[in-house]
Amino acid sequence: MPKKSKKAKIIAAYRRKVQFIENNEIKIEDVNGILNKHNKIINIQKDGNSGSKSPILPLNQEDLLITKFFFADLKKSLILICGILALEFFLYFVTINQ
């Protein structure tokens, strides 16, 4: 089988990028609904706190995605750390009794 040419590699990379963007468009629509709800809450807070010194800035879609993934990764990391610590304590107490 012949090797891919440079042009074929570029076309394949472009195709992967297009597929990635198409798959992520569905998630962006979900984020739009969350963003609209968040903006409504901010507008209500602005109306209620007209004397506050610092204005509340609405989050954009990228910030919402970043915070979503950050907390998901944080949760996984904490579960992993707790599991490792529990294993360490278990092994420590098992080896003391021997």
Backbone hydrogen bonds, N-H to C=O, Kabsch-Sander energy under -0.5 kcal/mol:
donor,donor_aa,acceptor,acceptor_aa,energy
9,K,5,S,-2.1
10,I,6,K,-2.1
11,I,7,K,-2.2
12,A,8,A,-2.3
13,A,9,K,-2.3
14,Y,10,I,-2.3
15,R,11,I,-2.4
16,R,12,A,-2.2
17,K,13,A,-2.0
18,V,14,Y,-2.3
19,Q,15,R,-2.3
20,F,16,R,-2.3
21,I,17,K,-2.4
22,E,18,V,-2.4
23,N,19,Q,-2.2
24,N,20,F,-1.7
25,E,21,I,-1.1
26,I,22,E,-0.5
27,K,23,N,-0.5
28,I,24,N,-1.7
29,E,25,E,-1.4
30,D,26,I,-1.2
31,V,27,K,-1.8
32,N,28,I,-1.8
33,G,29,E,-1.3
34,I,30,D,-1.6
35,L,31,V,-3.0
36,N,32,N,-2.3
37,K,33,G,-1.9
38,H,34,I,-2.5
39,N,35,L,-2.5
40,K,36,N,-1.8
41,I,37,K,-2.0
42,I,38,H,-2.3
43,N,39,N,-2.4
44,I,40,K,-2.1
45,Q,41,I,-2.4
46,K,42,I,-2.7
47,D,43,N,-2.1
48,G,44,I,-2.1
49,N,45,Q,-2.4
50,S,48,G,-0.5
52,S,49,N,-1.1
57,L,55,P,-0.6
64,L,60,N,-1.8
65,L,61,Q,-2.2
66,I,62,E,-2.5
67,T,63,D,-2.5
68,K,64,L,-2.1
69,F,65,L,-2.5
70,F,66,I,-2.4
71,F,67,T,-2.3
72,A,68,K,-1.7
73,D,69,F,-2.5
74,L,70,F,-2.6
75,K,71,F,-2.2
76,K,72,A,-2.0
77,S,73,D,-2.4
78,L,74,L,-2.5
79,I,75,K,-2.1
80,L,76,K,-2.2
81,I,77,S,-2.7
82,C,78,L,-2.5
83,G,79,I,-2.2
84,I,80,L,-2.3
85,L,81,I,-2.6
86,A,82,C,-2.4
87,L,83,G,-2.2
88,E,84,I,-2.3
89,F,85,L,-2.5
90,F,86,A,-2.5
91,L,87,L,-2.7
92,Y,88,E,-2.3
93,F,89,F,-2.5
94,V,90,F,-2.0
95,T,91,L,-2.0
96,I,92,Y,-1.3
97,N,93,F,-1.1
